Every structure is written in C-alpha cells, then in structure tokens.
Amino acid sequence: MLACSESGFGNPASQHQAGRRIAQQIELQKQRVLELFGANFRSANRDRLVVTSGGTESNHLAVCGIARYQRAAVGPDQNRSSLNQRSRVIVSSIEHPCVAGAAAILARDGFEVVNIRCQLDGTVDLDHLQKLLDRSVVLVSVMLANHETGAIQPVQKIASMCRKAGALIHTDACQAAGKIPVDFRLLNVDAMTFSAHKFYGPGGIGGVVLRHGVELAPLLAGGFQQWAMRPGTECLPLLVGTRIALENTLNQSGEATSIGHLRDHLEASLINRLDNVRVNAVNASRLPNTSNLSFVGCDRQAILMAADMQNVYFSAGSACASGSSEPSPVLMAMGLDPDHVRGAVRISLGRQTTIAQIDRAVDVLVSAISAMG
C-alpha cells in the first residue's frame, strides 16, 4: 500500500496517462477480488464489484439500492399496480444493526418490511421464510454468518427459495469473509457485501459484489464512477490492501481449524470451572473465531468492566452497538431467557491469539464471575 501511494497520484477518472494507469490498476485489483470471492469476471456475463467505505455503506447500498432501483424500474406508462406487487422487503431478525437500519429507511420510503423469525440455535427459520415469500417480495436479506453468535446461515437454501419466488437476495458476508470459504456464485445470491478490515485488510474500505444484470440506485449523486452506483474517486492503495489481505487469508489453509480449536478450548475451560456458563448457538455451525457466552445471573457490563481492568477485551454485543446497555436483539430474537441475555458476552479470537492468552482470559473471567456470585 505504501509503494502504491508513492508511485503516483493520478485520478482514475482523468483522461491523461497517469489517470488511465491508475484506472487500469483499479480494474485489475477489482478483478482479482472478484476471483478470490468466486465471482464470474471472465465471460460476457461478468459480475461486478462496487467499492465502498466499509460494511455499513455496502449494506445500505445493497439493501436500499436494490429495492429502490426495482421500484424506479416501473415506468410511468406501466401499470402502477406492478409496484404494489413488489413492495415487500424481508430481512432476518438477527441482522447487523446497519442492515436493520437500511430496512427501516425502506419502511419510511413506503416499502413493507417484515422479519424472518430466528430459531433457538441462532439460525433463521426457513419454514417461516417460506410462508413470507410470495410475488410481493422484491428483496430478501440474510447474513452469511451472525456477528454476535457466529452462527452460519443456510444462505444457499434461502437463495433457492428466493429464485422460485422471483425475489432478489442479498447476503451480508462481512463477518464470514476470511473466516470460512465464501463463494459468490456457489451461494447463488444477487448481491454480497464485505468489509476488508474483517480479514486483516485496511479499514475504510468494503464492497458490494453484484451478479451480472443486477442494478443499484445510488445513495450519493454527482459522479459517474463505478457505473454511477457509487460516485467518488476510488482509492487504489486501499483496494490493493484489500486484495493482498484477502489473498493472505485464503493462503492460510489451516488457520480456521487452529482458531476453532482455541475457541473450543476457551469454552470447555469455562464450562469445567463455572456452573453458570452457557454457550449460545452451540448447536449451529459457527465461525471458528466467535464465542457467545451467557454467564447466567451476572450482568454483562460488570463482566466486561472487570475483564477490561485486567486488559482482557471482549464485547457485550456487536462492536457497533457494544457501547449501548440495551440487551442484544440477536439473543432476544433467538428466544433466550432474559437472564441469559443479561449475562451474555461475545469473545472474538484471531490469528495472533495464543493458548496462553486464552488460559489467562479464562482465569480472569472465572475470578470476575466468582466475585459476583
């Protein structure tokens, strides 16, 4: 990224040679990211990558952009009843706050927004989704893996259900990308979003992978960049950092397994030493790096503060909402007992986490929980 920054400052939208060189490099980097995500970029029916500032913008652009474009596609000379036939948006009840926020904006725009119920294991209820799917649905949005529990969602099955109903489907893959294999074409979705910092890339960049033929209404106006879906000058160094980080992550073939072993060791150690700990979404397939634990009878904020004093860091929900004292909407949607929700924390592991750090974190947690008992 540093070498890229020092090599020149051409604007990729400019017509001079320096700008054209940057534009060519941006296109090559995008093609490589698409390839790494299993998208189609070689045939005439190419998928596209729209680069954004991160996961939140990506999810807003995908969810609001698809729904609004489909509504605008109803021309003035067409029967307006066709709009009413495609005016529902379905999102799961366990989506990240930015997806829920985008859905709320669509509700204010006049779309009918409905939520898919979640099961106790942390996965969406496919039977409930089937009942909701009809010809009024324009878009379904279900994350690939949950940001609090790590529960992996059956997106391929959901995509198949959406195809039969004629609805477009978006999946938020921000948590999953870099932690489990993510293949855009295999998932069979129309739009997939990611954020580079989730797989050790630079902060401030994310993207929307779009199936060939899928269009977005822009959130911003005033530029023609990226098919006018996302105006603004693209940043080549950030895109290079994204590509390299994604390559590095995919080259670490045994990383997910080793991190999963650390997570299992963490959970087993706490269960062996405490009577009041419960692992949430334990019966679902989960991301290897995520553990959501309920310390029944304890307060999550008190646990977090006690651990923080000992330089052990975790959260009481998603990072975007962990500053709030509100109970987790994900765990509530799962139907957990209020006492389980009140004492729930999320612990995340990474490639730099060691067994010694896990053991120390367990000691700190056991000491903190015992003192509260």
VEXTORVEX-170863 format. One record per residue (C-alpha): residue number from 0; residue in three letters; x, y, z. Coordinates in steps of 0.1 Angstrom, whole numbers, plus 5000, padded with zeros to 4 digits. Example, Ala and Ser with C-alpha at 12.3 -4.5 7.8 and 13.67 -1.06 7.14 Angstrom:
! VEXTORVEX-170863
@num = 0; residuo = ALA; px = 5123; py = 4955; pz = 5078
@num = 1; residuo = SER; px = 5137; py = 4989; pz = 5071
END
This chain:
! VEXTORVEX-170863
@num = 0; residuo = MET; px = 5000; py = 5000; pz = 5000
@num = 1; residuo = LEU; px = 5029; py = 5024; pz = 5008
@num = 2; residuo = ALA; px = 5046; py = 5016; pz = 4975
@num = 3; residuo = CYS; px = 5013; py = 5021; pz = 4957
@num = 4; residuo = SER; px = 5008; py = 5055; pz = 4974
@num = 5; residuo = GLU; px = 5043; py = 5067; pz = 4965
@num = 6; residuo = SER; px = 5041; py = 5056; pz = 4928
@num = 7; residuo = GLY; px = 5018; py = 5084; pz = 4918
@num = 8; residuo = PHE; px = 4987; py = 5104; pz = 4924
@num = 9; residuo = GLY; px = 4968; py = 5101; pz = 4892
@num = 10; residuo = ASN; px = 4930; py = 5104; pz = 4894
@num = 11; residuo = PRO; px = 4915; py = 5073; pz = 4878
@num = 12; residuo = ALA; px = 4887; py = 5094; pz = 4864
@num = 13; residuo = SER; px = 4911; py = 5116; pz = 4844
@num = 14; residuo = GLN; px = 4918; py = 5111; pz = 4807
@num = 15; residuo = HIS; px = 4956; py = 5117; pz = 4809
@num = 16; residuo = GLN; px = 4981; py = 5089; pz = 4810
@num = 17; residuo = ALA; px = 4987; py = 5090; pz = 4848
@num = 18; residuo = GLY; px = 4949; py = 5087; pz = 4854
@num = 19; residuo = ARG; px = 4945; py = 5059; pz = 4829
@num = 20; residuo = ARG; px = 4973; py = 5039; pz = 4845
@num = 21; residuo = ILE; px = 4956; py = 5042; pz = 4879
@num = 22; residuo = ALA; px = 4922; py = 5033; pz = 4864
@num = 23; residuo = GLN; px = 4938; py = 5002; pz = 4848
@num = 24; residuo = GLN; px = 4953; py = 4991; pz = 4881
@num = 25; residuo = ILE; px = 4920; py = 4996; pz = 4899
@num = 26; residuo = GLU; px = 4902; py = 4974; pz = 4873
@num = 27; residuo = LEU; px = 4929; py = 4947; pz = 4878
@num = 28; residuo = GLN; px = 4926; py = 4948; pz = 4916
@num = 29; residuo = LYS; px = 4888; py = 4945; pz = 4913
@num = 30; residuo = GLN; px = 4890; py = 4915; pz = 4890
@num = 31; residuo = ARG; px = 4913; py = 4898; pz = 4914
@num = 32; residuo = VAL; px = 4890; py = 4904; pz = 4944
@num = 33; residuo = LEU; px = 4861; py = 4891; pz = 4924
@num = 34; residuo = GLU; px = 4881; py = 4860; pz = 4915
@num = 35; residuo = LEU; px = 4890; py = 4854; pz = 4951
@num = 36; residuo = PHE; px = 4853; py = 4856; pz = 4961
@num = 37; residuo = GLY; px = 4844; py = 4831; pz = 4934
@num = 38; residuo = ALA; px = 4825; py = 4857; pz = 4912
@num = 39; residuo = ASN; px = 4824; py = 4855; pz = 4874
@num = 40; residuo = PHE; px = 4846; py = 4881; pz = 4858
@num = 41; residuo = ARG; px = 4858; py = 4863; pz = 4826
@num = 42; residuo = SER; px = 4827; py = 4858; pz = 4805
@num = 43; residuo = ALA; px = 4804; py = 4883; pz = 4789
@num = 44; residuo = ASN; px = 4781; py = 4879; pz = 4819
@num = 45; residuo = ARG; px = 4805; py = 4894; pz = 4843
@num = 46; residuo = ASP; px = 4797; py = 4901; pz = 4879
@num = 47; residuo = ARG; px = 4808; py = 4935; pz = 4892
@num = 48; residuo = LEU; px = 4824; py = 4949; pz = 4923
@num = 49; residuo = VAL; px = 4813; py = 4983; pz = 4937
@num = 50; residuo = VAL; px = 4839; py = 4996; pz = 4962
@num = 51; residuo = THR; px = 4826; py = 5015; pz = 4992
@num = 52; residuo = SER; px = 4839; py = 5029; pz = 5025
@num = 53; residuo = GLY; px = 4831; py = 4997; pz = 5045
@num = 54; residuo = GLY; px = 4805; py = 4972; pz = 5056
@num = 55; residuo = THR; px = 4778; py = 4998; pz = 5067
@num = 56; residuo = GLU; px = 4778; py = 5017; pz = 5035
@num = 57; residuo = SER; px = 4780; py = 4984; pz = 5015
@num = 58; residuo = ASN; px = 4749; py = 4970; pz = 5033
@num = 59; residuo = HIS; px = 4730; py = 5003; pz = 5029
@num = 60; residuo = LEU; px = 4739; py = 5005; pz = 4992
@num = 61; residuo = ALA; px = 4729; py = 4969; pz = 4985
@num = 62; residuo = VAL; px = 4696; py = 4968; pz = 5005
@num = 63; residuo = CYS; px = 4683; py = 5003; pz = 4997
@num = 64; residuo = GLY; px = 4699; py = 5003; pz = 4963
@num = 65; residuo = ILE; px = 4683; py = 4971; pz = 4950
@num = 66; residuo = ALA; px = 4648; py = 4979; pz = 4964
@num = 67; residuo = ARG; px = 4648; py = 5015; pz = 4951
@num = 68; residuo = TYR; px = 4661; py = 5005; pz = 4917
@num = 69; residuo = GLN; px = 4634; py = 4979; pz = 4913
@num = 70; residuo = ARG; px = 4607; py = 5004; pz = 4923
@num = 71; residuo = ALA; px = 4621; py = 5030; pz = 4898
@num = 72; residuo = ALA; px = 4621; py = 5004; pz = 4871
@num = 73; residuo = VAL; px = 4583; py = 5007; pz = 4870
@num = 74; residuo = GLY; px = 4580; py = 5033; pz = 4842
@num = 75; residuo = PRO; px = 4553; py = 5060; pz = 4840
@num = 76; residuo = ASP; px = 4535; py = 5042; pz = 4812
@num = 77; residuo = GLN; px = 4533; py = 5009; pz = 4832
@num = 78; residuo = ASN; px = 4506; py = 4997; pz = 4855
@num = 79; residuo = ARG; px = 4514; py = 5011; pz = 4889
@num = 80; residuo = SER; px = 4499; py = 4980; pz = 4905
@num = 81; residuo = SER; px = 4530; py = 4962; pz = 4895
@num = 82; residuo = LEU; px = 4549; py = 4982; pz = 4921
@num = 83; residuo = ASN; px = 4525; py = 4972; pz = 4948
@num = 84; residuo = GLN; px = 4531; py = 4936; pz = 4938
@num = 85; residuo = ARG; px = 4568; py = 4940; pz = 4945
@num = 86; residuo = SER; px = 4568; py = 4962; pz = 4976
@num = 87; residuo = ARG; px = 4579; py = 4939; pz = 5004
@num = 88; residuo = VAL; px = 4614; py = 4935; pz = 5018
@num = 89; residuo = ILE; px = 4623; py = 4906; pz = 5040
@num = 90; residuo = VAL; px = 4652; py = 4907; pz = 5064
@num = 91; residuo = SER; px = 4661; py = 4883; pz = 5092
@num = 92; residuo = SER; px = 4655; py = 4893; pz = 5128
@num = 93; residuo = ILE; px = 4692; py = 4888; pz = 5136
@num = 94; residuo = GLU; px = 4708; py = 4911; pz = 5111
@num = 95; residuo = HIS; px = 4736; py = 4936; pz = 5119
@num = 96; residuo = PRO; px = 4723; py = 4970; pz = 5130
@num = 97; residuo = CYS; px = 4733; py = 4986; pz = 5097
@num = 98; residuo = VAL; px = 4711; py = 4962; pz = 5077
@num = 99; residuo = ALA; px = 4683; py = 4967; pz = 5102
@num = 100; residuo = GLY; px = 4688; py = 5004; pz = 5098
@num = 101; residuo = ALA; px = 4687; py = 5002; pz = 5060
@num = 102; residuo = ALA; px = 4654; py = 4982; pz = 5062
@num = 103; residuo = ALA; px = 4640; py = 5009; pz = 5085
@num = 104; residuo = ILE; px = 4648; py = 5036; pz = 5059
@num = 105; residuo = LEU; px = 4630; py = 5015; pz = 5032
@num = 106; residuo = ALA; px = 4600; py = 5012; pz = 5056
@num = 107; residuo = ARG; px = 4599; py = 5051; pz = 5057
@num = 108; residuo = ASP; px = 4601; py = 5051; pz = 5019
@num = 109; residuo = GLY; px = 4569; py = 5031; pz = 5017
@num = 110; residuo = PHE; px = 4581; py = 4995; pz = 5015
@num = 111; residuo = GLU; px = 4566; py = 4969; pz = 5037
@num = 112; residuo = VAL; px = 4594; py = 4954; pz = 5058
@num = 113; residuo = VAL; px = 4589; py = 4920; pz = 5075
@num = 114; residuo = ASN; px = 4613; py = 4900; pz = 5096
@num = 115; residuo = ILE; px = 4621; py = 4863; pz = 5095
@num = 116; residuo = ARG; px = 4620; py = 4845; pz = 5128
@num = 117; residuo = CYS; px = 4651; py = 4830; pz = 5143
@num = 118; residuo = GLN; px = 4654; py = 4796; pz = 5159
@num = 119; residuo = LEU; px = 4670; py = 4788; pz = 5193
@num = 120; residuo = ASP; px = 4701; py = 4776; pz = 5176
@num = 121; residuo = GLY; px = 4707; py = 4810; pz = 5161
@num = 122; residuo = THR; px = 4697; py = 4802; pz = 5125
@num = 123; residuo = VAL; px = 4668; py = 4817; pz = 5106
@num = 124; residuo = ASP; px = 4635; py = 4798; pz = 5104
@num = 125; residuo = LEU; px = 4632; py = 4785; pz = 5068
@num = 126; residuo = ASP; px = 4596; py = 4774; pz = 5073
@num = 127; residuo = HIS; px = 4587; py = 4810; pz = 5084
@num = 128; residuo = LEU; px = 4606; py = 4824; pz = 5054
@num = 129; residuo = GLN; px = 4586; py = 4801; pz = 5031
@num = 130; residuo = LYS; px = 4554; py = 4815; pz = 5044
@num = 131; residuo = LEU; px = 4565; py = 4850; pz = 5038
@num = 132; residuo = LEU; px = 4578; py = 4845; pz = 5003
@num = 133; residuo = ASP; px = 4553; py = 4854; pz = 4976
@num = 134; residuo = ARG; px = 4552; py = 4876; pz = 4945
@num = 135; residuo = SER; px = 4551; py = 4908; pz = 4966
@num = 136; residuo = VAL; px = 4587; py = 4903; pz = 4978
@num = 137; residuo = VAL; px = 4613; py = 4924; pz = 4959
@num = 138; residuo = LEU; px = 4643; py = 4916; pz = 4982
@num = 139; residuo = VAL; px = 4654; py = 4892; pz = 5009
@num = 140; residuo = SER; px = 4685; py = 4900; pz = 5030
@num = 141; residuo = VAL; px = 4700; py = 4873; pz = 5053
@num = 142; residuo = MET; px = 4736; py = 4874; pz = 5066
@num = 143; residuo = LEU; px = 4760; py = 4846; pz = 5059
@num = 144; residuo = ALA; px = 4772; py = 4844; pz = 5095
@num = 145; residuo = ASN; px = 4760; py = 4862; pz = 5126
@num = 146; residuo = HIS; px = 4781; py = 4890; pz = 5141
@num = 147; residuo = GLU; px = 4773; py = 4880; pz = 5177
@num = 148; residuo = THR; px = 4770; py = 4843; pz = 5178
@num = 149; residuo = GLY; px = 4789; py = 4833; pz = 5147
@num = 150; residuo = ALA; px = 4760; py = 4811; pz = 5136
@num = 151; residuo = ILE; px = 4763; py = 4803; pz = 5099
@num = 152; residuo = GLN; px = 4731; py = 4808; pz = 5080
@num = 153; residuo = PRO; px = 4717; py = 4785; pz = 5052
@num = 154; residuo = VAL; px = 4721; py = 4811; pz = 5025
@num = 155; residuo = GLN; px = 4722; py = 4787; pz = 4996
@num = 156; residuo = LYS; px = 4689; py = 4772; pz = 5006
@num = 157; residuo = ILE; px = 4674; py = 4807; pz = 5011
@num = 158; residuo = ALA; px = 4687; py = 4817; pz = 4976
@num = 159; residuo = SER; px = 4670; py = 4787; pz = 4960
@num = 160; residuo = MET; px = 4637; py = 4797; pz = 4978
@num = 161; residuo = CYS; px = 4640; py = 4833; pz = 4966
@num = 162; residuo = ARG; px = 4647; py = 4822; pz = 4930
@num = 163; residuo = LYS; px = 4614; py = 4803; pz = 4930
@num = 164; residuo = ALA; px = 4595; py = 4833; pz = 4943
@num = 165; residuo = GLY; px = 4612; py = 4857; pz = 4919
@num = 166; residuo = ALA; px = 4628; py = 4877; pz = 4947
@num = 167; residuo = LEU; px = 4663; py = 4891; pz = 4947
@num = 168; residuo = ILE; px = 4686; py = 4881; pz = 4976
@num = 169; residuo = HIS; px = 4714; py = 4899; pz = 4993
@num = 170; residuo = THR; px = 4738; py = 4884; pz = 5019
@num = 171; residuo = ASP; px = 4759; py = 4903; pz = 5044
@num = 172; residuo = ALA; px = 4792; py = 4884; pz = 5043
@num = 173; residuo = CYS; px = 4812; py = 4909; pz = 5064
@num = 174; residuo = GLN; px = 4816; py = 4885; pz = 5093
@num = 175; residuo = ALA; px = 4822; py = 4854; pz = 5072
@num = 176; residuo = ALA; px = 4847; py = 4866; pz = 5046
@num = 177; residuo = GLY; px = 4882; py = 4854; pz = 5055
@num = 178; residuo = LYS; px = 4869; py = 4831; pz = 5082
@num = 179; residuo = ILE; px = 4851; py = 4805; pz = 5062
@num = 180; residuo = PRO; px = 4851; py = 4798; pz = 5024
@num = 181; residuo = VAL; px = 4829; py = 4824; pz = 5006
@num = 182; residuo = ASP; px = 4820; py = 4816; pz = 4970
@num = 183; residuo = PHE; px = 4797; py = 4842; pz = 4955
@num = 184; residuo = ARG; px = 4784; py = 4820; pz = 4926
@num = 185; residuo = LEU; px = 4780; py = 4790; pz = 4948
@num = 186; residuo = LEU; px = 4759; py = 4810; pz = 4973
@num = 187; residuo = ASN; px = 4737; py = 4819; pz = 4943
@num = 188; residuo = VAL; px = 4729; py = 4854; pz = 4956
@num = 189; residuo = ASP; px = 4724; py = 4886; pz = 4937
@num = 190; residuo = ALA; px = 4745; py = 4908; pz = 4960
@num = 191; residuo = MET; px = 4771; py = 4901; pz = 4987
@num = 192; residuo = THR; px = 4788; py = 4927; pz = 5009
@num = 193; residuo = PHE; px = 4821; py = 4926; pz = 5027
@num = 194; residuo = SER; px = 4844; py = 4948; pz = 5048
@num = 195; residuo = ALA; px = 4882; py = 4945; pz = 5044
@num = 196; residuo = HIS; px = 4892; py = 4950; pz = 5080
@num = 197; residuo = LYS; px = 4873; py = 4918; pz = 5089
@num = 198; residuo = PHE; px = 4900; py = 4898; pz = 5072
@num = 199; residuo = TYR; px = 4930; py = 4919; pz = 5083
@num = 200; residuo = GLY; px = 4928; py = 4944; pz = 5055
@num = 201; residuo = PRO; px = 4928; py = 4982; pz = 5058
@num = 202; residuo = GLY; px = 4900; py = 5000; pz = 5075
@num = 203; residuo = GLY; px = 4877; py = 5023; pz = 5055
@num = 204; residuo = ILE; px = 4870; py = 5001; pz = 5025
@num = 205; residuo = GLY; px = 4844; py = 4975; pz = 5017
@num = 206; residuo = GLY; px = 4824; py = 4964; pz = 4987
@num = 207; residuo = VAL; px = 4793; py = 4951; pz = 4971
@num = 208; residuo = VAL; px = 4797; py = 4921; pz = 4947
@num = 209; residuo = LEU; px = 4768; py = 4922; pz = 4922
@num = 210; residuo = ARG; px = 4756; py = 4894; pz = 4900
@num = 211; residuo = HIS; px = 4756; py = 4903; pz = 4863
@num = 212; residuo = GLY; px = 4725; py = 4923; pz = 4854
@num = 213; residuo = VAL; px = 4717; py = 4934; pz = 4889
@num = 214; residuo = GLU; px = 4715; py = 4972; pz = 4893
@num = 215; residuo = LEU; px = 4716; py = 4996; pz = 4923
@num = 216; residuo = ALA; px = 4701; py = 5030; pz = 4928
@num = 217; residuo = PRO; px = 4729; py = 5051; pz = 4942
@num = 218; residuo = LEU; px = 4729; py = 5066; pz = 4977
@num = 219; residuo = LEU; px = 4751; py = 5095; pz = 4965
@num = 220; residuo = ALA; px = 4748; py = 5118; pz = 4935
@num = 221; residuo = GLY; px = 4772; py = 5139; pz = 4915
@num = 222; residuo = GLY; px = 4796; py = 5115; pz = 4898
@num = 223; residuo = PHE; px = 4798; py = 5087; pz = 4872
@num = 224; residuo = GLN; px = 4824; py = 5065; pz = 4889
@num = 225; residuo = GLN; px = 4815; py = 5028; pz = 4893
@num = 226; residuo = TRP; px = 4786; py = 5028; pz = 4869
@num = 227; residuo = ALA; px = 4772; py = 5058; pz = 4888
@num = 228; residuo = MET; px = 4762; py = 5034; pz = 4915
@num = 229; residuo = ARG; px = 4788; py = 5048; pz = 4940
@num = 230; residuo = PRO; px = 4802; py = 5082; pz = 4929
@num = 231; residuo = GLY; px = 4836; py = 5093; pz = 4942
@num = 232; residuo = THR; px = 4872; py = 5088; pz = 4934
@num = 233; residuo = GLU; px = 4883; py = 5052; pz = 4941
@num = 234; residuo = CYS; px = 4914; py = 5047; pz = 4963
@num = 235; residuo = LEU; px = 4939; py = 5024; pz = 4947
@num = 236; residuo = PRO; px = 4961; py = 5018; pz = 4979
@num = 237; residuo = LEU; px = 4931; py = 5007; pz = 4999
@num = 238; residuo = LEU; px = 4920; py = 4984; pz = 4971
@num = 239; residuo = VAL; px = 4955; py = 4969; pz = 4969
@num = 240; residuo = GLY; px = 4955; py = 4963; pz = 5006
@num = 241; residuo = THR; px = 4921; py = 4946; pz = 5004
@num = 242; residuo = ARG; px = 4933; py = 4923; pz = 4976
@num = 243; residuo = ILE; px = 4965; py = 4913; pz = 4994
@num = 244; residuo = ALA; px = 4948; py = 4907; pz = 5027
@num = 245; residuo = LEU; px = 4922; py = 4885; pz = 5011
@num = 246; residuo = GLU; px = 4950; py = 4865; pz = 4993
@num = 247; residuo = ASN; px = 4969; py = 4861; pz = 5025
@num = 248; residuo = THR; px = 4938; py = 4849; pz = 5044
@num = 249; residuo = LEU; px = 4929; py = 4824; pz = 5017
@num = 250; residuo = ASN; px = 4965; py = 4811; pz = 5017
@num = 251; residuo = GLN; px = 4963; py = 4803; pz = 5055
@num = 252; residuo = SER; px = 4946; py = 4770; pz = 5049
@num = 253; residuo = GLY; px = 4948; py = 4757; pz = 5084
@num = 254; residuo = GLU; px = 4941; py = 4790; pz = 5102
@num = 255; residuo = ALA; px = 4904; py = 4784; pz = 5107
@num = 256; residuo = THR; px = 4909; py = 4750; pz = 5122
@num = 257; residuo = SER; px = 4936; py = 4762; pz = 5147
@num = 258; residuo = ILE; px = 4915; py = 4792; pz = 5157
@num = 259; residuo = GLY; px = 4885; py = 4769; pz = 5161
@num = 260; residuo = HIS; px = 4905; py = 4747; pz = 5184
@num = 261; residuo = LEU; px = 4913; py = 4777; pz = 5206
@num = 262; residuo = ARG; px = 4877; py = 4787; pz = 5207
@num = 263; residuo = ASP; px = 4867; py = 4752; pz = 5218
@num = 264; residuo = HIS; px = 4894; py = 4752; pz = 5244
@num = 265; residuo = LEU; px = 4881; py = 4785; pz = 5258
@num = 266; residuo = GLU; px = 4845; py = 4773; pz = 5260
@num = 267; residuo = ALA; px = 4855; py = 4739; pz = 5275
@num = 268; residuo = SER; px = 4877; py = 4755; pz = 5301
@num = 269; residuo = LEU; px = 4850; py = 4779; pz = 5313
@num = 270; residuo = ILE; px = 4824; py = 4751; pz = 5314
@num = 271; residuo = ASN; px = 4847; py = 4730; pz = 5335
@num = 272; residuo = ARG; px = 4853; py = 4758; pz = 5360
@num = 273; residuo = LEU; px = 4819; py = 4775; pz = 5362
@num = 274; residuo = ASP; px = 4784; py = 4762; pz = 5367
@num = 275; residuo = ASN; px = 4765; py = 4792; pz = 5353
@num = 276; residuo = VAL; px = 4781; py = 4795; pz = 5318
@num = 277; residuo = ARG; px = 4761; py = 4786; pz = 5286
@num = 278; residuo = VAL; px = 4774; py = 4786; pz = 5250
@num = 279; residuo = ASN; px = 4749; py = 4803; pz = 5227
@num = 280; residuo = ALA; px = 4742; py = 4789; pz = 5192
@num = 281; residuo = VAL; px = 4763; py = 4758; pz = 5201
@num = 282; residuo = ASN; px = 4741; py = 4735; pz = 5181
@num = 283; residuo = ALA; px = 4746; py = 4755; pz = 5148
@num = 284; residuo = SER; px = 4776; py = 4756; pz = 5125
@num = 285; residuo = ARG; px = 4796; py = 4786; pz = 5137
@num = 286; residuo = LEU; px = 4825; py = 4808; pz = 5127
@num = 287; residuo = PRO; px = 4857; py = 4794; pz = 5142
@num = 288; residuo = ASN; px = 4867; py = 4827; pz = 5159
@num = 289; residuo = THR; px = 4834; py = 4837; pz = 5176
@num = 290; residuo = SER; px = 4821; py = 4826; pz = 5210
@num = 291; residuo = ASN; px = 4789; py = 4839; pz = 5226
@num = 292; residuo = LEU; px = 4787; py = 4830; pz = 5262
@num = 293; residuo = SER; px = 4759; py = 4836; pz = 5288
@num = 294; residuo = PHE; px = 4770; py = 4839; pz = 5324
@num = 295; residuo = VAL; px = 4736; py = 4833; pz = 5340
@num = 296; residuo = GLY; px = 4728; py = 4855; pz = 5369
@num = 297; residuo = CYS; px = 4756; py = 4881; pz = 5361
@num = 298; residuo = ASP; px = 4755; py = 4914; pz = 5344
@num = 299; residuo = ARG; px = 4774; py = 4916; pz = 5310
@num = 300; residuo = GLN; px = 4786; py = 4952; pz = 5316
@num = 301; residuo = ALA; px = 4800; py = 4943; pz = 5350
@num = 302; residuo = ILE; px = 4818; py = 4913; pz = 5335
@num = 303; residuo = LEU; px = 4832; py = 4934; pz = 5306
@num = 304; residuo = MET; px = 4845; py = 4961; pz = 5330
@num = 305; residuo = ALA; px = 4861; py = 4936; pz = 5354
@num = 306; residuo = ALA; px = 4879; py = 4919; pz = 5325
@num = 307; residuo = ASP; px = 4889; py = 4953; pz = 5310
@num = 308; residuo = MET; px = 4906; py = 4962; pz = 5342
@num = 309; residuo = GLN; px = 4928; py = 4931; pz = 5336
@num = 310; residuo = ASN; px = 4935; py = 4940; pz = 5299
@num = 311; residuo = VAL; px = 4912; py = 4912; pz = 5286
@num = 312; residuo = TYR; px = 4890; py = 4927; pz = 5259
@num = 313; residuo = PHE; px = 4857; py = 4914; pz = 5245
@num = 314; residuo = SER; px = 4822; py = 4929; pz = 5239
@num = 315; residuo = ALA; px = 4787; py = 4928; pz = 5251
@num = 316; residuo = GLY; px = 4773; py = 4926; pz = 5215
@num = 317; residuo = SER; px = 4783; py = 4938; pz = 5181
@num = 318; residuo = ALA; px = 4812; py = 4963; pz = 5181
@num = 319; residuo = CYS; px = 4788; py = 4989; pz = 5166
@num = 320; residuo = ALA; px = 4764; py = 4985; pz = 5194
@num = 321; residuo = SER; px = 4786; py = 4974; pz = 5224
@num = 322; residuo = GLY; px = 4786; py = 5009; pz = 5238
@num = 323; residuo = SER; px = 4749; py = 5005; pz = 5244
@num = 324; residuo = SER; px = 4734; py = 4990; pz = 5276
@num = 325; residuo = GLU; px = 4704; py = 4976; pz = 5256
@num = 326; residuo = PRO; px = 4700; py = 4938; pz = 5256
@num = 327; residuo = SER; px = 4712; py = 4920; pz = 5225
@num = 328; residuo = PRO; px = 4684; py = 4920; pz = 5198
@num = 329; residuo = VAL; px = 4701; py = 4889; pz = 5183
@num = 330; residuo = LEU; px = 4698; py = 4868; pz = 5215
@num = 331; residuo = MET; px = 4663; py = 4881; pz = 5221
@num = 332; residuo = ALA; px = 4653; py = 4871; pz = 5186
@num = 333; residuo = MET; px = 4667; py = 4836; pz = 5194
@num = 334; residuo = GLY; px = 4642; py = 4834; pz = 5223
@num = 335; residuo = LEU; px = 4668; py = 4831; pz = 5251
@num = 336; residuo = ASP; px = 4657; py = 4836; pz = 5287
@num = 337; residuo = PRO; px = 4662; py = 4872; pz = 5298
@num = 338; residuo = ASP; px = 4687; py = 4861; pz = 5325
@num = 339; residuo = HIS; px = 4708; py = 4845; pz = 5297
@num = 340; residuo = VAL; px = 4706; py = 4877; pz = 5276
@num = 341; residuo = ARG; px = 4716; py = 4899; pz = 5306
@num = 342; residuo = GLY; px = 4748; py = 4880; pz = 5312
@num = 343; residuo = ALA; px = 4758; py = 4874; pz = 5276
@num = 344; residuo = VAL; px = 4792; py = 4885; pz = 5261
@num = 345; residuo = ARG; px = 4809; py = 4879; pz = 5228
@num = 346; residuo = ILE; px = 4846; py = 4868; pz = 5227
@num = 347; residuo = SER; px = 4864; py = 4870; pz = 5194
@num = 348; residuo = LEU; px = 4897; py = 4853; pz = 5185
@num = 349; residuo = GLY; px = 4922; py = 4859; pz = 5157
@num = 350; residuo = ARG; px = 4953; py = 4846; pz = 5141
@num = 351; residuo = GLN; px = 4975; py = 4862; pz = 5167
@num = 352; residuo = THR; px = 4956; py = 4847; pz = 5197
@num = 353; residuo = THR; px = 4977; py = 4822; pz = 5217
@num = 354; residuo = ILE; px = 4967; py = 4794; pz = 5241
@num = 355; residuo = ALA; px = 4984; py = 4813; pz = 5269
@num = 356; residuo = GLN; px = 4962; py = 4843; pz = 5262
@num = 357; residuo = ILE; px = 4931; py = 4820; pz = 5262
@num = 358; residuo = ASP; px = 4941; py = 4805; pz = 5296
@num = 359; residuo = ARG; px = 4947; py = 4839; pz = 5311
@num = 360; residuo = ALA; px = 4914; py = 4851; pz = 5298
@num = 361; residuo = VAL; px = 4897; py = 4821; pz = 5314
@num = 362; residuo = ASP; px = 4914; py = 4829; pz = 5347
@num = 363; residuo = VAL; px = 4903; py = 4865; pz = 5346
@num = 364; residuo = LEU; px = 4867; py = 4856; pz = 5338
@num = 365; residuo = VAL; px = 4865; py = 4829; pz = 5364
@num = 366; residuo = SER; px = 4878; py = 4853; pz = 5390
@num = 367; residuo = ALA; px = 4854; py = 4880; pz = 5379
@num = 368; residuo = ILE; px = 4823; py = 4857; pz = 5379
@num = 369; residuo = SER; px = 4832; py = 4841; pz = 5412
@num = 370; residuo = ALA; px = 4835; py = 4875; pz = 5428
@num = 371; residuo = MET; px = 4799; py = 4884; pz = 5416
@num = 372; residuo = GLY; px = 4785; py = 4851; pz = 5429
END
